[in-house]
Amino acid sequence: MGALDHLSNIFDCSGGSHHKYKNRKQLQTVEIKVKIDCEGCERKVRRSVEGMKGVTSIHIEPKQHKLTVTGYVEPHRVVSRVAHRTGKRVELWPYVPYDLVGHPYAQGVYDKKAPAGYVRYDQDPGSRHLERATSTEVRYTTAFSDENTGACAIM
């Protein structure tokens, strides 16, 4: 903070409260899954978000049923506003690219409704049905495999 900033804060005559820093919202990209059947639905979804404070851009992909909102907004507020204004079932975008998931075809994670190249994102570690083996487990299981030439020496 420079000397001029310090002096301007001391001699501030605005009469407001003396908050040095305001809590500013971060620029975010919020992806939402909402069913869009026709141009009317698309227009309704777009209008529900257009007037929202802090929104800088809106992008709609009707074939994927995806709404992308960029701006200084909070995700839960965008979801609740779209749900309230449109009357549709709305949720945060539940899919991630296929390359980012360790086991994309794990039971309970794979979704046939997912767009091409995406799989459902599963955040809950308790619901995993297929876990990766640790390095210690891999070492013990490969020690006694048929492919290990030194396995006979151990037995």
N, CA and C of each residue as an Amber inpcrd file, in Angstrom:
protein
   465
   0.8580000  -1.1650000   0.0000000   0.0000000   0.0000000   0.0000000
   0.9030000   1.2270000   0.0000000   0.6990000   2.1090000  -0.9440000
   1.5400000   3.2890000  -1.0910000   1.1670000   4.4050000  -0.1400000
   1.9890000   5.4540000  -0.1340000   1.7700000   6.5990000   0.7580000
   0.5070000   7.3530000   0.3780000   0.2500000   7.4900000  -0.9290000
  -0.9560000   8.2050000  -1.3530000  -2.2220000   7.4460000  -0.9780000
  -2.1780000   6.1250000  -1.0700000  -3.3330000   5.3250000  -0.6550000
  -3.5860000   5.4850000   0.8360000  -2.5290000   5.4970000   1.6090000
  -2.6560000   5.6560000   3.0490000  -3.2600000   7.0290000   3.3890000
  -2.7630000   8.0800000   2.7480000  -3.2930000   9.4220000   3.0010000
  -4.7460000   9.5560000   2.5530000  -5.0940000   8.9400000   1.4330000
  -6.4810000   9.0390000   0.9680000  -7.4210000   8.3020000   1.9190000
  -6.9580000   7.2180000   2.5610000  -7.7890000   6.5200000   3.5410000
  -7.9600000   7.3440000   4.8120000  -6.9260000   8.0990000   5.1920000
  -7.0090000   8.9340000   6.3970000  -7.9710000  10.0930000   6.1860000
  -7.8850000  10.7380000   5.0360000  -8.7000000  11.9270000   4.7660000
  -9.9440000  11.6150000   3.9430000 -10.4780000  10.4240000   4.0820000
 -11.6780000  10.0280000   3.3520000 -12.8850000  10.7460000   3.9430000
 -13.6010000  11.4890000   3.1210000 -14.7570000  12.2620000   3.5750000
 -16.0630000  11.7030000   3.0320000 -16.0730000  10.4500000   2.6470000
 -17.2790000   9.8740000   2.0490000 -18.3690000   9.6330000   3.0820000
 -18.0180000   9.5440000   4.3580000 -19.0250000   9.3710000   5.3950000
 -19.4410000   7.9290000   5.5920000 -18.9300000   7.0400000   4.7700000
 -19.2650000   5.6270000   4.9000000 -18.4280000   4.9610000   5.9630000
 -18.6550000   3.6880000   6.1180000 -17.8570000   2.9550000   7.0990000
 -16.4370000   2.7930000   6.5780000 -15.5160000   2.5540000   7.4520000
 -14.1060000   2.5050000   7.0910000 -13.6380000   1.0640000   6.8800000
 -14.2480000   0.3890000   5.9110000 -13.7850000  -0.9440000   5.5470000
 -12.6630000  -0.7830000   4.5450000 -11.4960000  -1.2880000   4.9000000
 -10.3720000  -1.1550000   3.9770000 -10.5810000  -2.0150000   2.7360000
 -10.9960000  -3.2500000   2.9560000 -11.1540000  -4.1590000   1.8360000
 -12.5400000  -4.7820000   1.8940000 -13.1960000  -4.8150000   0.7670000
 -14.5000000  -5.4570000   0.6850000 -14.2920000  -6.9080000   0.2720000
 -15.1830000  -7.7660000   0.7200000 -15.1350000  -9.1460000   0.2760000
 -15.6870000  -9.2020000  -1.1430000 -14.8130000  -9.4050000  -2.0840000
 -15.2250000  -9.4590000  -3.4790000 -15.3550000 -10.9010000  -3.9160000
 -16.3480000 -11.1560000  -4.7410000 -16.5400000 -12.4960000  -5.2620000
 -15.5010000 -12.7690000  -6.3390000 -15.1140000 -14.0130000  -6.4600000
 -14.1450000 -14.4290000  -7.4580000 -14.8410000 -14.6690000  -8.7960000
 -14.1060000 -14.4440000  -9.8830000 -14.6180000 -14.7540000 -11.2140000
 -14.6800000 -16.2690000 -11.3330000 -15.8770000 -16.7980000 -11.6220000
 -16.0820000 -18.2340000 -11.6690000 -16.8070000 -18.6300000 -12.9400000
 -16.6230000 -19.8810000 -13.3100000 -17.4000000 -20.4790000 -14.3860000
 -18.2610000 -21.5600000 -13.7550000 -19.5750000 -21.4070000 -13.8590000
 -20.5240000 -22.3380000 -13.2720000 -21.1790000 -23.1060000 -14.4070000
 -21.0550000 -24.4420000 -14.3730000 -21.6720000 -25.2880000 -15.3830000
 -22.8600000 -25.9890000 -14.7540000 -24.0060000 -25.9280000 -15.4560000
 -25.2540000 -26.4420000 -14.9120000 -25.9060000 -27.3710000 -15.9260000
 -26.4870000 -28.4470000 -15.4160000 -27.2470000 -29.3670000 -16.2660000
 -28.7230000 -29.0450000 -16.0910000 -29.3690000 -28.6570000 -17.1940000
 -30.7920000 -28.3510000 -17.1870000 -31.3690000 -28.8380000 -18.5160000
 -32.5330000 -29.4480000 -18.4850000 -33.1140000 -30.0190000 -19.6950000
 -33.6130000 -28.9050000 -20.6120000 -33.0890000 -28.8990000 -21.8400000
 -33.4620000 -27.9040000 -22.8410000 -33.9550000 -28.6570000 -24.0660000
 -35.2740000 -28.5930000 -24.3230000 -35.8730000 -29.3450000 -25.4170000
 -35.9910000 -28.5390000 -26.7100000 -36.3080000 -27.2600000 -26.5830000
 -36.6060000 -26.4620000 -27.7800000 -36.0080000 -25.0630000 -27.6290000
 -36.2500000 -24.2270000 -28.6180000 -35.7410000 -22.8510000 -28.5770000
 -36.4260000 -22.0450000 -27.4810000 -37.6730000 -22.3470000 -27.1970000
 -38.3870000 -21.6580000 -26.1270000 -37.7640000 -21.9430000 -24.7640000
 -37.3920000 -23.2050000 -24.5450000 -36.7180000 -23.5730000 -23.2880000
 -35.3700000 -22.8670000 -23.1890000 -34.6620000 -22.8090000 -24.3090000
 -33.3610000 -22.1430000 -24.3180000 -33.5010000 -20.6660000 -23.9750000
 -34.5150000 -20.0250000 -24.5550000 -34.7540000 -18.6100000 -24.2910000
 -35.1380000 -18.3830000 -22.8220000 -35.9620000 -19.2940000 -22.2820000
 -36.3930000 -19.1850000 -20.8900000 -35.1990000 -19.3110000 -19.9260000
 -34.3020000 -20.2500000 -20.2130000 -33.1190000 -20.4560000 -19.3710000
 -32.1940000 -19.2470000 -19.4700000 -32.0030000 -18.7320000 -20.6830000
 -31.1310000 -17.5700000 -20.8750000 -31.6700000 -16.3500000 -20.1270000
 -32.9640000 -16.1120000 -20.2120000 -33.5580000 -14.9440000 -19.5400000
 -33.5230000 -15.0660000 -18.0220000 -33.5450000 -16.3020000 -17.5210000
 -33.5200000 -16.4880000 -16.0670000 -32.1850000 -16.0480000 -15.4720000
 -31.1080000 -16.0840000 -16.2740000 -29.7820000 -15.7700000 -15.7610000
 -29.2980000 -14.3940000 -16.2210000 -29.8370000 -13.8800000 -17.3310000
 -29.3480000 -12.6200000 -17.9030000 -29.3660000 -11.4480000 -16.9350000
 -30.4050000 -11.3080000 -16.1740000 -30.5320000 -10.1590000 -15.2930000
 -29.8220000 -10.3060000 -13.9660000 -29.1540000 -11.4010000 -13.7680000
 -28.5050000 -11.6610000 -12.4860000 -27.2670000 -10.7950000 -12.3260000
 -27.0970000 -10.2400000 -11.1390000 -25.9620000  -9.3580000 -10.8600000
 -24.6580000 -10.1440000 -10.8740000 -23.6610000  -9.6400000 -11.5940000
 -22.3500000 -10.2510000 -11.6440000 -22.1100000 -11.1630000 -12.8250000
 -23.1360000 -11.4760000 -13.6120000 -22.9800000 -12.3720000 -14.7570000
 -22.3150000 -11.6180000 -15.8980000 -21.2330000 -12.1830000 -16.4470000
 -20.5400000 -11.5320000 -17.5680000 -20.8140000 -12.2230000 -18.8910000
 -20.9770000 -13.5610000 -18.8850000 -21.3020000 -14.2490000 -20.1370000
 -22.1260000 -15.4980000 -19.8620000 -22.9270000 -15.8570000 -20.8770000
 -23.7970000 -17.0210000 -20.8100000 -23.5970000 -17.8240000 -22.0790000
 -23.4060000 -19.1420000 -21.9280000 -23.2670000 -20.0150000 -23.0850000
 -24.1600000 -21.2330000 -22.8690000 -25.0060000 -21.5280000 -23.8560000
 -25.9390000 -22.6490000 -23.7470000 -25.6370000 -23.6670000 -24.8360000
 -25.5530000 -24.9390000 -24.4480000 -25.3990000 -26.0450000 -25.3930000
 -26.6400000 -26.9310000 -25.2700000 -27.6540000 -26.7130000 -26.1350000
 -28.9270000 -27.4330000 -25.9910000 -28.8080000 -28.9470000 -26.1610000
 -27.9250000 -29.4090000 -27.0390000 -27.8210000 -30.8540000 -27.2710000
 -27.2480000 -31.5840000 -26.0620000 -26.3830000 -30.9270000 -25.3060000
 -25.8170000 -31.5330000 -24.1060000 -26.6030000 -31.1700000 -22.8480000
 -27.6260000 -30.3080000 -22.9840000 -28.4200000 -29.8210000 -21.8440000
 -27.5010000 -29.1420000 -20.8340000 -26.6660000 -28.2400000 -21.3330000
 -25.6490000 -27.6040000 -20.4970000 -25.7440000 -26.0860000 -20.5820000
 -25.7090000 -25.4400000 -19.4310000 -25.6820000 -23.9920000 -19.3140000
 -24.3730000 -23.6070000 -18.6250000 -23.6060000 -22.7070000 -19.2490000
 -22.3500000 -22.2490000 -18.6690000 -22.4790000 -20.7600000 -18.3850000
 -22.3110000 -20.3800000 -17.1280000 -22.4090000 -18.9890000 -16.7020000
 -21.0460000 -18.5690000 -16.1650000 -20.5130000 -17.4630000 -16.6930000
 -19.2400000 -16.9300000 -16.2200000 -19.4980000 -15.5700000 -15.6000000
 -18.8780000 -15.3360000 -14.4510000 -19.0510000 -14.0400000 -13.8070000
 -18.7010000 -14.0940000 -12.3360000 -19.0080000 -13.0130000 -11.6700000
 -18.7520000 -12.8860000 -10.2370000 -20.0050000 -13.3350000  -9.4890000
 -20.2730000 -14.6440000  -9.5320000 -21.4860000 -15.2180000  -8.9590000
 -21.1340000 -16.4080000  -8.0820000 -22.1010000 -16.8250000  -7.2830000
 -21.9540000 -18.0180000  -6.4590000 -22.7480000 -19.1510000  -7.1130000
 -22.1530000 -20.3440000  -7.2300000 -22.8180000 -21.4360000  -7.9430000
 -24.1870000 -21.8080000  -7.3980000 -24.3370000 -21.8840000  -6.0770000
 -25.6310000 -22.2950000  -5.5250000 -26.7210000 -21.2600000  -5.8060000
 -26.3520000 -19.9920000  -5.9030000 -27.3480000 -18.9610000  -6.2270000
 -27.8030000 -19.0500000  -7.6760000 -26.8790000 -19.3710000  -8.5630000
 -27.2350000 -19.5250000  -9.9800000 -28.1720000 -20.7130000 -10.1420000
 -27.8510000 -21.8200000  -9.4850000 -28.6870000 -23.0180000  -9.5770000
 -30.0870000 -22.7450000  -9.0440000 -30.1830000 -22.1060000  -7.8850000
 -31.5020000 -21.8470000  -7.3060000 -32.3010000 -20.8570000  -8.1510000
 -31.6320000 -19.8820000  -8.7550000 -32.3500000 -18.9070000  -9.5730000
 -32.9000000 -19.5400000 -10.8390000 -32.0950000 -20.3720000 -11.5030000
 -32.5670000 -21.0400000 -12.7160000 -33.7140000 -21.9830000 -12.3840000
 -33.6080000 -22.7240000 -11.2870000 -34.6740000 -23.6350000 -10.8870000
 -35.9610000 -22.8770000 -10.5710000 -35.8460000 -21.7530000  -9.8890000
 -37.0240000 -20.9730000  -9.5070000 -37.6810000 -20.3170000 -10.7180000
 -36.8760000 -19.7150000 -11.5830000 -37.4260000 -18.9790000 -12.7270000
 -37.9610000 -19.8770000 -13.8360000 -37.3650000 -21.0600000 -14.0250000
 -37.7930000 -21.9280000 -15.1200000 -38.7300000 -23.0350000 -14.6790000
 -38.6650000 -23.4230000 -13.4090000 -39.4870000 -24.5260000 -12.9270000
 -38.9440000 -25.8830000 -13.3500000 -37.7060000 -25.9320000 -13.7880000
 -37.0920000 -27.1710000 -14.2500000 -36.1920000 -27.7610000 -13.1760000
 -35.8690000 -29.0450000 -13.3400000 -34.9170000 -29.7010000 -12.4420000
 -33.5180000 -29.2730000 -12.8690000 -32.7560000 -28.7320000 -11.9310000
 -31.4430000 -28.1570000 -12.2230000 -30.4220000 -28.7460000 -11.2560000
 -29.2150000 -29.0620000 -11.7720000 -28.1220000 -29.5270000 -10.9290000
 -26.8090000 -29.0450000 -11.5170000 -25.7830000 -29.0010000 -10.6610000
 -24.4590000 -28.6570000 -11.1520000 -24.0040000 -29.7210000 -12.1320000
 -23.1680000 -29.3430000 -13.0920000 -22.7170000 -30.2530000 -14.1460000
 -21.9950000 -31.4440000 -13.5100000 -22.5680000 -32.6630000 -13.6270000
 -22.0060000 -33.8200000 -12.9110000 -20.9550000 -34.5980000 -13.6820000
 -20.5350000 -34.1370000 -14.8530000 -19.6360000 -34.9270000 -15.6880000
 -18.2420000 -34.3080000 -15.7730000 -17.2420000 -35.1590000 -15.9150000
 -15.8580000 -34.7300000 -16.1220000 -15.3340000 -35.4440000 -17.3610000
 -14.2910000 -34.9190000 -18.0010000 -13.7320000 -35.5990000 -19.1630000
 -13.2340000 -37.0010000 -18.8180000 -13.3460000 -37.8910000 -19.7790000
 -12.9930000 -39.2960000 -19.6330000 -11.5490000 -39.4890000 -19.1640000
 -10.6380000 -38.6140000 -19.6040000  -9.2160000 -38.7660000 -19.3000000
  -8.8770000 -38.4890000 -17.8360000  -9.7050000 -37.7540000 -17.1140000
  -9.3900000 -37.3550000 -15.7440000  -9.7830000 -38.3790000 -14.6880000
 -10.4870000 -39.4430000 -15.0870000 -10.9820000 -40.4160000 -14.1240000
 -10.1280000 -41.6660000 -14.1950000  -9.7160000 -42.1840000 -13.0270000
  -8.8770000 -43.3710000 -12.9740000  -9.5660000 -44.6130000 -13.4900000
 -10.7830000 -44.8690000 -13.0330000 -11.5550000 -46.0230000 -13.4740000
 -12.9190000 -45.5270000 -13.9670000 -13.0260000 -45.1300000 -15.2280000
 -14.2760000 -44.5300000 -15.6840000 -15.4500000 -45.4980000 -15.7350000
 -15.2080000 -46.7940000 -15.7960000 -16.3310000 -47.7220000 -15.9010000
 -16.6430000 -48.4020000 -14.5770000 -16.2560000 -47.7880000 -13.4760000
 -16.5680000 -48.3390000 -12.1620000 -18.0750000 -48.3020000 -11.9520000
 -18.5880000 -49.3240000 -11.2770000 -20.0140000 -49.4200000 -11.0460000
 -20.5080000 -48.2240000 -10.2270000 -21.5810000 -47.6170000 -10.6430000
 -22.1480000 -46.4700000  -9.9530000 -21.5910000 -45.1430000 -10.4110000
 -20.5390000 -45.1670000 -11.2160000 -19.9410000 -43.9350000 -11.7100000
 -20.2620000 -43.7510000 -13.1790000 -20.2600000 -44.8270000 -13.9360000
 -20.5260000 -44.7460000 -15.3700000 -21.9830000 -44.4080000 -15.6000000
 -22.2290000 -43.4840000 -16.5050000 -23.5800000 -43.0370000 -16.7920000
 -23.8070000 -43.0610000 -18.2960000 -24.8150000 -43.7800000 -18.7460000
 -25.1010000 -43.8710000 -20.1840000 -25.6320000 -42.5630000 -20.7550000
 -26.1380000 -41.6890000 -19.8960000 -26.6600000 -40.4040000 -20.3610000
 -25.5790000 -39.3500000 -20.5110000 -24.3600000 -39.6690000 -20.1430000
 -23.2640000 -38.7020000 -20.2150000 -22.9490000 -38.3710000 -21.6680000
 -22.5780000 -37.1280000 -21.9610000 -22.1960000 -36.7630000 -23.3220000
 -20.9440000 -37.5220000 -23.7570000 -20.6930000 -37.5410000 -25.0370000
 -19.5390000 -38.2550000 -25.5740000 -18.2460000 -37.6950000 -24.9800000
 -17.3790000 -38.5750000 -24.5100000 -16.0970000 -38.1640000 -23.9490000
 -16.1610000 -37.7840000 -22.4820000 -17.3280000 -37.9030000 -21.8440000
 -17.4920000 -37.5470000 -20.4350000 -17.9950000 -38.7440000 -19.6470000
 -17.6970000 -38.7700000 -18.3480000 -18.2570000 -39.7400000 -17.4120000
 -18.7250000 -38.9750000 -16.1820000 -19.6170000 -39.5970000 -15.4320000
 -20.1450000 -38.9450000 -14.2300000 -19.0430000 -38.8080000 -13.1880000
 -19.0120000 -37.6560000 -12.5300000 -18.0070000 -37.3790000 -11.5090000
 -18.5290000 -37.8430000 -10.1610000 -17.7330000 -38.6420000  -9.4600000
 -18.1310000 -39.1720000  -8.1600000 -17.1760000 -38.6310000  -7.1070000
 -17.6320000 -37.6590000  -6.3120000 -16.7900000 -37.0330000  -5.3000000
 -16.7160000 -37.8460000  -4.0210000 -17.7400000 -38.5910000  -3.7190000
 -17.8440000 -39.2770000  -2.4360000 -16.9040000 -40.4760000  -2.3870000
 -15.8500000 -40.4320000  -1.5730000 -14.9070000 -41.5530000  -1.5270000
 -15.5120000 -42.8120000  -0.9190000 -16.5670000 -42.6950000  -0.1370000
 -17.1930000 -43.8660000   0.4630000 -18.0030000 -44.6810000  -0.5240000
 -18.3650000 -44.1040000  -1.6640000 -19.1990000 -44.8160000  -2.6170000
 -18.3910000 -45.4750000  -3.7280000 -17.0810000 -45.4760000  -3.6150000
 -16.2580000 -46.1150000  -4.6390000 -16.3860000 -47.6310000  -4.5280000
 -16.6060000 -48.2800000  -5.6610000 -16.7310000 -49.7200000  -5.6770000
 -15.4570000 -50.3920000  -6.1700000 -14.5770000 -49.6390000  -6.7860000
 -13.3550000 -50.1860000  -7.3310000 -12.2140000 -49.2600000  -6.9500000
 -11.2920000 -49.7540000  -6.1710000 -10.1820000 -48.9440000  -5.7020000
  -8.9010000 -49.3660000  -6.4030000  -7.9790000 -48.4580000  -6.5330000
  -6.6680000 -48.7870000  -7.0710000  -5.8260000 -49.4250000  -5.9720000
  -5.0030000 -50.3740000  -6.3860000  -4.1340000 -51.0450000  -5.4270000
  -2.9610000 -50.1350000  -5.0770000  -2.5180000 -50.2170000  -3.8200000
  -1.3680000 -49.4400000  -3.4020000  -0.1010000 -50.1130000  -3.9140000
   1.0160000 -49.4210000  -3.8380000   2.2720000 -49.9800000  -4.3480000
   2.6900000 -51.2220000  -3.5660000   2.4040000 -51.2810000  -2.2860000
   2.7420000 -52.4500000  -1.4750000   1.9300000 -53.6600000  -1.9160000
   0.6490000 -53.4660000  -2.1560000  -0.2100000 -54.5560000  -2.6130000
   0.2230000 -55.0650000  -3.9790000   0.5990000 -54.1610000  -4.8600000
   1.0550000 -54.5540000  -6.1910000   2.3330000 -55.3730000  -6.0840000
   3.2250000 -54.9810000  -5.2210000   4.4860000 -55.7010000  -5.0350000
   4.2400000 -57.1210000  -4.5490000   3.3240000 -57.3150000  -3.5810000
   3.0560000 -58.6500000  -3.0550000   2.3350000 -59.5270000  -4.0760000
   1.4120000 -58.9560000  -4.8210000   0.6760000 -59.7700000  -5.7880000
   1.5290000 -60.1480000  -6.9850000   2.4450000 -59.2970000  -7.4100000
   3.2960000 -59.6310000  -8.5460000   4.4530000 -60.5390000  -8.1470000
   4.7730000 -60.6490000  -6.8610000   5.8700000 -61.5120000  -6.4130000
   5.5580000 -62.9810000  -6.6700000   4.2970000 -63.3700000  -6.5930000
   3.9200000 -64.7710000  -6.7680000   3.1550000 -65.0100000  -8.0760000
   3.3070000 -64.1440000  -9.0500000   2.6070000 -64.3440000 -10.3180000
   3.4000000 -65.2580000 -11.2350000   2.7570000 -65.8020000 -12.2380000
   3.4250000 -66.6790000 -13.2020000   4.3880000 -65.9210000 -14.0950000
   4.1740000 -64.6310000 -14.2500000   5.0130000 -63.8440000 -15.1130000
   6.3450000 -63.4740000 -14.4300000   6.4220000 -63.6130000 -13.1420000
   7.6420000 -63.2810000 -12.4070000   8.5840000 -64.4880000 -12.4600000
   9.7280000 -64.3350000 -13.0890000  10.6790000 -65.4540000 -13.2340000
  11.3500000 -65.8060000 -11.9210000  11.4240000 -64.8870000 -10.9870000
  12.0540000 -65.1520000  -9.7030000  11.1100000 -65.7180000  -8.6830000
   9.8810000 -66.0270000  -9.0510000   8.8840000 -66.5310000  -8.1100000
   9.2380000 -67.9200000  -7.5970000   9.8800000 -68.7350000  -8.4200000
  10.2560000 -70.0950000  -8.0050000  11.3010000 -70.0520000  -6.8900000
  12.1640000 -69.0790000  -6.9200000  13.1950000 -68.9650000  -5.8880000
  12.5880000 -68.6360000  -4.5420000  11.5040000 -67.9220000  -4.5230000
  10.8330000 -67.5590000  -3.2630000  10.1400000 -68.7730000  -2.6840000
   9.5290000 -69.5850000  -3.5120000   8.7870000 -70.7450000  -3.0310000
   9.7720000 -71.7990000  -2.6340000
